[in-house]
């Protein structure tokens, strides 16, 4: 081959008149770039992927076509809505049903579906689509985040994540569509509402296509039960779904993560139902004048939705102050790891409770169900809790200064944003643009921050050539 021939096949010598080769060269460079990030810093790839997705949906919602009036939506409103959809939160600054056109609502729905897949899932899929493979470190990060038993299971779990989402959402939609038809809606309107609620519920988003939400259906179990099932299943997490798919209800074959997730989720569900119902039982502004069956339904529905669902049957401003404090605690707890729910996650709570119990008993190890929990896992749990509490505290301080609203409303809205719940005291809609951006960034941090931190810290092991003498400070 001559020197001229060699130059003609070199990417550096390509000229603008060679679009096909230029496109191939750009794709190759992009593939190599993403592949290098996936192998060296999957956490950074996850953050970048989620951030880019939010910006893309912000641009789409800023189009005149996305608003019902045909006008351009202000940037802070489009950005907040895009962040709320992709972070599967459900907080809104404008009415989903009134402000957005069908195209705008469709963009929100696609954002919910994409965001529900999770940060590390999106990052892994991006790496697979562009570079056709995941590096070893990328697989290790995904394995840790999604609790896959072996590296070979990571690809299987990614497929299960998408297939499970589509199947469950389709089943929920097929259940809801006939009910909307019976209630008098047209066929296509019923299909749209059924699909919207199915995707919104399973992804724990809380967006509604009706201007008055689901309040008109507060006694309609045909609608409420599918919504509760969708939210609860979505909050368990895809690793749990994978174990249930492989082993069914055989408890002994479940791994520790599945056992802890389901057990703690059911405990929080039962405790939340009893406590919420007890605190609101005589409150005439919420459920005080309802019959026994409706009170129980409302209490159960509230308990399910407080841990990330976001749908509401009562005005959050009408609840007792004690109920709002209970709601803050349940929202902060959240759902399962690698799920569509937010919060610090139920396994984090389980690990910390077990560690406290072991310390009280004087046990050297933290044990449960014949397994010992590693010290590294406990350090990650502490980091997640402290990081979450810090984010909430700083954001609440900023919002108190910006809005001058009462502490209970600010704290409720802040935790709802961090835990990607979506329940609101309507403070989001009352905030100036600066407050809107604070909440939007908090939703992003709550959705990707603790998960990425947990995955990153779990694999961050530095080799040390020496060990200092141990000395125990006084604690407590």
C-alpha positions as a Python dict, from the first residue, in 0.01 Angstrom:
ca = {
    (1, 'X'): (0, 0, 0),
    (2, 'X'): (135, 343, -90),
    (3, 'X'): (162, 635, 146),
    (4, 'X'): (-119, 817, -36),
    (5, 'X'): (-344, 512, -11),
    (6, 'X'): (-268, 486, 359),
    (7, 'X'): (-364, 850, 412),
    (8, 'X'): (-687, 807, 218),
    (9, 'X'): (-811, 541, 463),
    (10, 'X'): (-704, 727, 775),
    (11, 'X'): (-985, 896, 975),
    (12, 'X'): (-766, 1203, 1018),
    (13, 'X'): (-760, 1260, 640),
    (14, 'X'): (-1134, 1239, 582),
    (15, 'X'): (-1281, 1543, 415),
    (16, 'X'): (-1629, 1698, 445),
    (17, 'X'): (-1720, 1545, 111),
    (18, 'X'): (-1721, 1197, 262),
    (19, 'X'): (-2037, 1199, 483),
    (20, 'X'): (-2071, 822, 523),
    (21, 'X'): (-1713, 779, 644),
    (22, 'X'): (-1741, 1088, 860),
    (23, 'X'): (-2053, 946, 1023),
    (24, 'X'): (-1877, 615, 1085),
    (25, 'X'): (-1577, 797, 1229),
    (26, 'X'): (-1797, 1006, 1464),
    (27, 'X'): (-1984, 694, 1575),
    (28, 'X'): (-1655, 513, 1640),
    (29, 'X'): (-1524, 802, 1849),
    (30, 'X'): (-1853, 820, 2042),
    (31, 'X'): (-1847, 444, 2099),
    (32, 'X'): (-1491, 454, 2230),
    (33, 'X'): (-1572, 752, 2454),
    (34, 'X'): (-1879, 590, 2609),
    (35, 'X'): (-1699, 258, 2641),
    (36, 'X'): (-1411, 422, 2827),
    (37, 'X'): (-1651, 593, 3069),
    (38, 'X'): (-1848, 273, 3121),
    (39, 'X'): (-1531, 89, 3214),
    (40, 'X'): (-1357, 361, 3415),
    (41, 'X'): (-1650, 540, 3583),
    (42, 'X'): (-1996, 383, 3534),
    (43, 'X'): (-2134, 616, 3802),
    (44, 'X'): (-2035, 918, 3592),
    (45, 'X'): (-2195, 755, 3286),
    (46, 'X'): (-2515, 703, 3483),
    (47, 'X'): (-2526, 1066, 3594),
    (48, 'X'): (-2447, 1190, 3245),
    (49, 'X'): (-2708, 967, 3082),
    (50, 'X'): (-2981, 1080, 3320),
    (51, 'X'): (-2884, 1445, 3289),
    (52, 'X'): (-2886, 1431, 2909),
    (53, 'X'): (-3227, 1259, 2908),
    (54, 'X'): (-3372, 1535, 3128),
    (55, 'X'): (-3234, 1806, 2901),
    (56, 'X'): (-3376, 1634, 2592),
    (57, 'X'): (-3723, 1615, 2748),
    (58, 'X'): (-3692, 1976, 2864),
    (59, 'X'): (-3632, 2080, 2503),
    (60, 'X'): (-3934, 1879, 2386),
    (61, 'X'): (-4162, 2027, 2651),
    (62, 'X'): (-4041, 2377, 2560),
    (63, 'X'): (-4183, 2341, 2209),
    (64, 'X'): (-4509, 2530, 2135),
    (65, 'X'): (-4654, 2196, 2022),
    (66, 'X'): (-4626, 2065, 2380),
    (67, 'X'): (-4856, 2323, 2539),
    (68, 'X'): (-5234, 2330, 2502),
    (69, 'X'): (-5227, 2698, 2409),
    (70, 'X'): (-4955, 2657, 2145),
    (71, 'X'): (-4723, 2894, 2330),
    (72, 'X'): (-4368, 2832, 2450),
    (73, 'X'): (-4359, 2705, 2809),
    (74, 'X'): (-4119, 2899, 3035),
    (75, 'X'): (-3786, 2721, 3080),
    (76, 'X'): (-3817, 2666, 3456),
    (77, 'X'): (-4158, 2503, 3413),
    (78, 'X'): (-4044, 2278, 3126),
    (79, 'X'): (-3725, 2182, 3311),
    (80, 'X'): (-3911, 2105, 3634),
    (81, 'X'): (-4173, 1894, 3455),
    (82, 'X'): (-3906, 1703, 3261),
    (83, 'X'): (-3705, 1639, 3579),
    (84, 'X'): (-4020, 1531, 3764),
    (85, 'X'): (-4115, 1289, 3483),
    (86, 'X'): (-3771, 1137, 3423),
    (87, 'X'): (-3707, 1115, 3798),
    (88, 'X'): (-4056, 954, 3830),
    (89, 'X'): (-4159, 1202, 4099),
    (90, 'X'): (-4494, 1354, 4003),
    (91, 'X'): (-4455, 1703, 4146),
    (92, 'X'): (-4594, 1965, 3909),
    (93, 'X'): (-4584, 2342, 3873),
    (94, 'X'): (-4856, 2343, 3606),
    (95, 'X'): (-5158, 2118, 3561),
    (96, 'X'): (-5069, 1811, 3354),
    (97, 'X'): (-5419, 1788, 3211),
    (98, 'X'): (-5475, 2159, 3145),
    (99, 'X'): (-5137, 2306, 3049),
    (100, 'X'): (-4998, 2032, 2826),
    (101, 'X'): (-5131, 1920, 2489),
    (102, 'X'): (-5159, 1554, 2392),
    (103, 'X'): (-4804, 1573, 2256),
    (104, 'X'): (-4683, 1726, 2584),
    (105, 'X'): (-4855, 1455, 2788),
    (106, 'X'): (-4707, 1189, 2560),
    (107, 'X'): (-4359, 1334, 2616),
    (108, 'X'): (-4419, 1321, 2991),
    (109, 'X'): (-4538, 959, 2968),
    (110, 'X'): (-4231, 852, 2767),
    (111, 'X'): (-4013, 1035, 3018),
    (112, 'X'): (-4176, 840, 3301),
    (113, 'X'): (-4115, 507, 3127),
    (114, 'X'): (-3753, 589, 3046),
    (115, 'X'): (-3683, 727, 3393),
    (116, 'X'): (-3844, 428, 3559),
    (117, 'X'): (-3579, 201, 3413),
    (118, 'X'): (-3326, 359, 3651),
    (119, 'X'): (-2996, 538, 3617),
    (120, 'X'): (-2767, 239, 3602),
    (121, 'X'): (-3003, 53, 3370),
    (122, 'X'): (-3002, 349, 3132),
    (123, 'X'): (-2624, 376, 3154),
    (124, 'X'): (-2582, 4, 3090),
    (125, 'X'): (-2824, 11, 2797),
    (126, 'X'): (-2646, 313, 2652),
    (127, 'X'): (-2313, 134, 2674),
    (128, 'X'): (-2461, -180, 2518),
    (129, 'X'): (-2632, 7, 2235),
    (130, 'X'): (-2327, 211, 2140),
    (131, 'X'): (-2031, -13, 2220),
    (132, 'X'): (-2219, -346, 2202),
    (133, 'X'): (-2064, -460, 2529),
    (134, 'X'): (-2022, -380, 2896),
    (135, 'X'): (-1675, -373, 3046),
    (136, 'X'): (-1595, -582, 3351),
    (137, 'X'): (-1612, -282, 3582),
    (138, 'X'): (-1938, -172, 3425),
    (139, 'X'): (-2080, -519, 3485),
    (140, 'X'): (-1958, -512, 3844),
    (141, 'X'): (-2132, -182, 3907),
    (142, 'X'): (-2455, -307, 3747),
    (143, 'X'): (-2422, -637, 3935),
    (144, 'X'): (-2391, -458, 4268),
    (145, 'X'): (-2671, -211, 4195),
    (146, 'X'): (-2917, -473, 4069),
    (147, 'X'): (-2803, -757, 4295),
    (148, 'X'): (-2734, -1001, 4012),
    (149, 'X'): (-2575, -1317, 4148),
    (150, 'X'): (-2318, -1354, 3869),
    (151, 'X'): (-2176, -1124, 3605),
    (152, 'X'): (-2351, -1327, 3339),
    (153, 'X'): (-2687, -1241, 3496),
    (154, 'X'): (-2646, -868, 3433),
    (155, 'X'): (-2756, -889, 3069),
    (156, 'X'): (-3045, -1116, 3167),
    (157, 'X'): (-3158, -871, 3431),
    (158, 'X'): (-3147, -580, 3187),
    (159, 'X'): (-3382, -772, 2957),
    (160, 'X'): (-3607, -862, 3251),
    (161, 'X'): (-3624, -495, 3355),
    (162, 'X'): (-3768, -391, 3019),
    (163, 'X'): (-3989, -696, 2961),
    (164, 'X'): (-4128, -684, 3315),
    (165, 'X'): (-4209, -315, 3285),
    (166, 'X'): (-4396, -363, 2957),
    (167, 'X'): (-4588, -674, 3069),
    (168, 'X'): (-4702, -533, 3405),
    (169, 'X'): (-4796, -198, 3255),
    (170, 'X'): (-4992, -371, 2977),
    (171, 'X'): (-5180, -582, 3232),
    (172, 'X'): (-5266, -274, 3439),
    (173, 'X'): (-5381, -85, 3130),
    (174, 'X'): (-5605, -373, 3018),
    (175, 'X'): (-5762, -371, 3364),
    (176, 'X'): (-5825, 3, 3375),
    (177, 'X'): (-5946, 65, 3018),
    (178, 'X'): (-6282, -119, 3057),
    (179, 'X'): (-6357, 80, 3372),
    (180, 'X'): (-6306, 414, 3200),
    (181, 'X'): (-6530, 292, 2917),
    (182, 'X'): (-6803, 202, 3166),
    (183, 'X'): (-6770, 546, 3326),
    (184, 'X'): (-6865, 704, 2994),
    (185, 'X'): (-6534, 798, 2834),
    (186, 'X'): (-6480, 746, 2463),
    (187, 'X'): (-6278, 444, 2347),
    (188, 'X'): (-5956, 627, 2263),
    (189, 'X'): (-5981, 846, 2570),
    (190, 'X'): (-6024, 535, 2784),
    (191, 'X'): (-5722, 372, 2619),
    (192, 'X'): (-5513, 683, 2675),
    (193, 'X'): (-5612, 717, 3040),
    (194, 'X'): (-5566, 345, 3105),
    (195, 'X'): (-5217, 342, 2954),
    (196, 'X'): (-5121, 668, 3127),
    (197, 'X'): (-5227, 549, 3472),
    (198, 'X'): (-5066, 207, 3417),
    (199, 'X'): (-4725, 354, 3331),
    (200, 'X'): (-4752, 625, 3595),
    (201, 'X'): (-4845, 380, 3873),
    (202, 'X'): (-4590, 106, 3803),
    (203, 'X'): (-4314, 364, 3773),
    (204, 'X'): (-4430, 529, 4098),
    (205, 'X'): (-4464, 862, 3915),
    (206, 'X'): (-4800, 993, 4036),
    (207, 'X'): (-4881, 1198, 3724),
    (208, 'X'): (-5250, 1205, 3632),
    (209, 'X'): (-5415, 1302, 3300),
    (210, 'X'): (-5725, 1432, 3482),
    (211, 'X'): (-5734, 1790, 3610),
    (212, 'X'): (-5876, 1679, 3946),
    (213, 'X'): (-5656, 1368, 3970),
    (214, 'X'): (-5810, 1048, 4102),
    (215, 'X'): (-6018, 1217, 4372),
    (216, 'X'): (-6342, 1150, 4177),
    (217, 'X'): (-6261, 777, 4197),
    (218, 'X'): (-6194, 772, 4574),
    (219, 'X'): (-6447, 492, 4631),
    (220, 'X'): (-6394, 308, 4301),
    (221, 'X'): (-6194, -5, 4387),
    (222, 'X'): (-6178, -105, 4020),
    (223, 'X'): (-5943, 190, 3971),
    (224, 'X'): (-5780, 216, 4314),
    (225, 'X'): (-5674, -149, 4348),
    (226, 'X'): (-5483, -166, 4015),
    (227, 'X'): (-5311, 163, 4103),
    (228, 'X'): (-5206, 27, 4443),
    (229, 'X'): (-5086, -301, 4292),
    (230, 'X'): (-4888, -119, 4024),
    (231, 'X'): (-4719, 112, 4276),
    (232, 'X'): (-4640, -172, 4519),
    (233, 'X'): (-4495, -399, 4249),
    (234, 'X'): (-4288, -115, 4109),
    (235, 'X'): (-4155, -32, 4457),
    (236, 'X'): (-4019, -385, 4513),
    (237, 'X'): (-3745, -346, 4254),
    (238, 'X'): (-3638, -542, 3950),
    (239, 'X'): (-3389, -768, 4138),
    (240, 'X'): (-3679, -889, 4352),
    (241, 'X'): (-3894, -945, 4045),
    (242, 'X'): (-3611, -1148, 3892),
    (243, 'X'): (-3592, -1373, 4200),
    (244, 'X'): (-3971, -1415, 4209),
    (245, 'X'): (-3967, -1497, 3837),
    (246, 'X'): (-3704, -1768, 3891),
    (247, 'X'): (-3817, -1914, 4225),
    (248, 'X'): (-4180, -1818, 4268),
    (249, 'X'): (-4301, -1797, 4629),
    (250, 'X'): (-4052, -2052, 4763),
    (251, 'X'): (-3912, -1853, 5057),
    (252, 'X'): (-3608, -2075, 5110),
    (253, 'X'): (-3482, -2009, 4758),
    (254, 'X'): (-3505, -1632, 4791),
    (255, 'X'): (-3182, -1442, 4841),
    (256, 'X'): (-3136, -1214, 5142),
    (257, 'X'): (-3214, -897, 4947),
    (258, 'X'): (-3551, -1031, 4835),
    (259, 'X'): (-3644, -1149, 5185),
    (260, 'X'): (-3555, -817, 5346),
    (261, 'X'): (-3722, -607, 5075),
    (262, 'X'): (-4055, -791, 5084),
    (263, 'X'): (-4061, -827, 5462),
    (264, 'X'): (-3982, -463, 5541),
    (265, 'X'): (-4213, -340, 5263),
    (266, 'X'): (-4505, -534, 5412),
    (267, 'X'): (-4421, -414, 5765),
    (268, 'X'): (-4413, -50, 5652),
    (269, 'X'): (-4733, -100, 5452),
    (270, 'X'): (-4920, -241, 5752),
    (271, 'X'): (-4779, 10, 6000),
    (272, 'X'): (-4848, 302, 5766),
    (273, 'X'): (-5208, 191, 5712),
    (274, 'X'): (-5281, 156, 6084),
    (275, 'X'): (-5107, 479, 6189),
    (276, 'X'): (-5242, 694, 5904),
    (277, 'X'): (-5595, 567, 5964),
    (278, 'X'): (-5566, 620, 6340),
    (279, 'X'): (-5435, 977, 6308),
    (280, 'X'): (-5693, 1083, 6047),
    (281, 'X'): (-5989, 882, 6178),
    (282, 'X'): (-6181, 1181, 6318),
    (283, 'X'): (-6045, 1450, 6084),
    (284, 'X'): (-6355, 1585, 5911),
    (285, 'X'): (-6142, 1754, 5644),
    (286, 'X'): (-6012, 1416, 5519),
    (287, 'X'): (-6186, 1090, 5617),
    (288, 'X'): (-6370, 1180, 5939),
    (289, 'X'): (-6722, 1162, 5789),
    (290, 'X'): (-6668, 844, 5582),
    (291, 'X'): (-6795, 496, 5662),
    (292, 'X'): (-6566, 220, 5791),
    (293, 'X'): (-6491, 64, 5452),
    (294, 'X'): (-6395, 394, 5289),
    (295, 'X'): (-6175, 489, 5585),
    (296, 'X'): (-5982, 162, 5557),
    (297, 'X'): (-5950, 206, 5180),
    (298, 'X'): (-5815, 558, 5220),
    (299, 'X'): (-5568, 452, 5490),
    (300, 'X'): (-5437, 161, 5283),
    (301, 'X'): (-5416, 375, 4970),
    (302, 'X'): (-5229, 650, 5156),
    (303, 'X'): (-4981, 401, 5303),
    (304, 'X'): (-4902, 257, 4960),
    (305, 'X'): (-4865, 596, 4794),
    (306, 'X'): (-4657, 760, 5067),
    (307, 'X'): (-4360, 537, 4995),
    (308, 'X'): (-4327, 674, 4642),
    (309, 'X'): (-4656, 636, 4455),
    (310, 'X'): (-4762, 999, 4464),
    (311, 'X'): (-5136, 960, 4396),
    (312, 'X'): (-5359, 1121, 4657),
    (313, 'X'): (-5724, 1104, 4759),
    (314, 'X'): (-5717, 1383, 5018),
    (315, 'X'): (-5572, 1734, 5027),
    (316, 'X'): (-5231, 1708, 5195),
    (317, 'X'): (-5283, 2053, 5354),
    (318, 'X'): (-5590, 1921, 5537),
    (319, 'X'): (-5406, 1642, 5718),
    (320, 'X'): (-5318, 1665, 6086),
    (321, 'X'): (-4965, 1782, 6166),
    (322, 'X'): (-4891, 1440, 6320),
    (323, 'X'): (-5000, 1274, 5995),
    (324, 'X'): (-4770, 1500, 5796),
    (325, 'X'): (-4480, 1395, 6020),
    (326, 'X'): (-4570, 1029, 5967),
    (327, 'X'): (-4588, 1097, 5593),
    (328, 'X'): (-4240, 1253, 5602),
    (329, 'X'): (-4100, 938, 5764),
    (330, 'X'): (-4267, 698, 5520),
    (331, 'X'): (-4161, 906, 5218),
    (332, 'X'): (-3801, 921, 5339),
    (333, 'X'): (-3799, 542, 5381),
    (334, 'X'): (-3907, 480, 5021),
    (335, 'X'): (-3917, 144, 4845),
    (336, 'X'): (-3680, -128, 4726),
    (337, 'X'): (-3336, -84, 4574),
    (338, 'X'): (-3311, -73, 4193),
    (339, 'X'): (-3685, -5, 4181),
    (340, 'X'): (-3903, 274, 4048),
    (341, 'X'): (-3945, 402, 4405),
    (342, 'X'): (-3728, 659, 4578),
    (343, 'X'): (-3618, 727, 4934),
    (344, 'X'): (-3324, 574, 5118),
    (345, 'X'): (-3467, 226, 5043),
    (346, 'X'): (-3612, -38, 5274),
    (347, 'X'): (-3299, -255, 5274),
    (348, 'X'): (-3101, 42, 5410),
    (349, 'X'): (-3348, 63, 5699),
    (350, 'X'): (-3330, -313, 5754),
    (351, 'X'): (-2949, -316, 5766),
    (352, 'X'): (-2936, -27, 6014),
    (353, 'X'): (-3204, -185, 6236),
    (354, 'X'): (-3017, -517, 6235),
    (355, 'X'): (-2690, -338, 6319),
    (356, 'X'): (-2852, -158, 6613),
    (357, 'X'): (-3005, -484, 6734),
    (358, 'X'): (-2671, -665, 6710),
    (359, 'X'): (-2497, -384, 6902),
    (360, 'X'): (-2764, -395, 7174),
    (361, 'X'): (-2716, -769, 7211),
    (362, 'X'): (-2341, -746, 7208),
    (363, 'X'): (-2305, -957, 6893),
    (364, 'X'): (-1984, -921, 6697),
    (365, 'X'): (-2161, -988, 6365),
    (366, 'X'): (-2483, -862, 6212),
    (367, 'X'): (-2675, -1178, 6124),
    (368, 'X'): (-3014, -1251, 5969),
    (369, 'X'): (-3163, -1563, 5809),
    (370, 'X'): (-2838, -1757, 5840),
    (371, 'X'): (-2631, -1488, 5671),
    (372, 'X'): (-2379, -1232, 5799),
    (373, 'X'): (-2404, -881, 5660),
    (374, 'X'): (-2058, -741, 5568),
    (375, 'X'): (-1929, -431, 5744),
    (376, 'X'): (-1890, -261, 5407),
    (377, 'X'): (-2266, -287, 5350),
    (378, 'X'): (-2332, -116, 5682),
    (379, 'X'): (-2093, 167, 5591),
    (380, 'X'): (-2279, 217, 5263),
    (381, 'X'): (-2615, 221, 5448),
    (382, 'X'): (-2486, 489, 5686),
    (383, 'X'): (-2355, 692, 5391),
    (384, 'X'): (-2691, 674, 5211),
    (385, 'X'): (-2884, 786, 5521),
    (386, 'X'): (-2647, 1072, 5601),
    (387, 'X'): (-2636, 1186, 5237),
    (388, 'X'): (-3015, 1180, 5215),
    (389, 'X'): (-3064, 1368, 5540),
    (390, 'X'): (-2806, 1627, 5434),
    (391, 'X'): (-2971, 1686, 5097),
    (392, 'X'): (-3311, 1727, 5260),
    (393, 'X'): (-3180, 1962, 5530),
    (394, 'X'): (-2990, 2190, 5293),
    (395, 'X'): (-3276, 2203, 5043),
    (396, 'X'): (-3534, 2272, 5314),
    (397, 'X'): (-3319, 2557, 5444),
    (398, 'X'): (-3298, 2710, 5096),
    (399, 'X'): (-3672, 2674, 5034),
    (400, 'X'): (-3757, 2823, 5372),
    (401, 'X'): (-3552, 3129, 5277),
    (402, 'X'): (-3699, 3149, 4926),
    (403, 'X'): (-4066, 3082, 4998),
    (404, 'X'): (-4113, 3198, 5360),
    (405, 'X'): (-4365, 2913, 5392),
    (406, 'X'): (-4424, 2715, 5711),
    (407, 'X'): (-4173, 2447, 5808),
    (408, 'X'): (-4421, 2159, 5785),
    (409, 'X'): (-4511, 2244, 5423),
    (410, 'X'): (-4149, 2302, 5321),
    (411, 'X'): (-4027, 1981, 5484),
    (412, 'X'): (-4312, 1781, 5329),
    (413, 'X'): (-4241, 1916, 4980),
    (414, 'X'): (-3865, 1872, 5018),
    (415, 'X'): (-3884, 1509, 5130),
    (416, 'X'): (-4144, 1438, 4860),
    (417, 'X'): (-3901, 1571, 4598),
    (418, 'X'): (-3595, 1389, 4737),
    (419, 'X'): (-3782, 1060, 4775),
    (420, 'X'): (-3943, 1108, 4429),
    (421, 'X'): (-4290, 1064, 4580),
    (422, 'X'): (-4484, 1347, 4420),
    (423, 'X'): (-4733, 1422, 4696),
    (424, 'X'): (-4762, 1796, 4738),
    (425, 'X'): (-4898, 2072, 4958),
    (426, 'X'): (-4906, 2281, 4636),
    (427, 'X'): (-4588, 2459, 4742),
    (428, 'X'): (-4414, 2365, 4415),
    (429, 'X'): (-4666, 2565, 4211),
    (430, 'X'): (-4628, 2866, 4442),
    (431, 'X'): (-4247, 2885, 4428),
    (432, 'X'): (-4055, 3141, 4220),
    (433, 'X'): (-3817, 3003, 3952),
    (434, 'X'): (-3525, 2985, 4199),
    (435, 'X'): (-3724, 2756, 4428),
    (436, 'X'): (-3839, 2548, 4131),
    (437, 'X'): (-3479, 2486, 4029),
    (438, 'X'): (-3387, 2385, 4385),
    (439, 'X'): (-3663, 2123, 4389),
    (440, 'X'): (-3573, 2002, 4038),
    (441, 'X'): (-3208, 1950, 4135),
    (442, 'X'): (-3321, 1776, 4455),
    (443, 'X'): (-3536, 1536, 4252),
    (444, 'X'): (-3236, 1458, 4032),
    (445, 'X'): (-3009, 1407, 4332),
    (446, 'X'): (-3269, 1192, 4508),
    (447, 'X'): (-3318, 972, 4203),
    (448, 'X'): (-2955, 918, 4109),
    (449, 'X'): (-2751, 1031, 4409),
    (450, 'X'): (-2798, 766, 4673),
    (451, 'X'): (-2813, 478, 4423),
    (452, 'X'): (-2495, 588, 4250),
    (453, 'X'): (-2325, 654, 4583),
    (454, 'X'): (-2417, 309, 4711),
    (455, 'X'): (-2298, 137, 4393),
    (456, 'X'): (-1976, 337, 4380),
    (457, 'X'): (-1884, 291, 4745),
    (458, 'X'): (-1957, -80, 4733),
    (459, 'X'): (-1673, -132, 4484),
    (460, 'X'): (-1439, 137, 4602),
    (461, 'X'): (-1176, -67, 4784),
    (462, 'X'): (-830, 87, 4811),
    (463, 'X'): (-541, -142, 4895),
    (464, 'X'): (-343, -28, 5199),
    (465, 'X'): (14, -125, 5280),
    (466, 'X'): (-20, -40, 5649),
    (467, 'X'): (-278, -35, 5929),
    (468, 'X'): (-285, 218, 6211),
    (469, 'X'): (-334, 101, 6573),
    (470, 'X'): (-701, 85, 6668),
    (471, 'X'): (-845, 327, 6923),
    (472, 'X'): (-1214, 352, 7002),
    (473, 'X'): (-1362, 697, 7073),
    (474, 'X'): (-1652, 739, 7314),
    (475, 'X'): (-1982, 707, 7128),
    (476, 'X'): (-2311, 831, 7269),
}
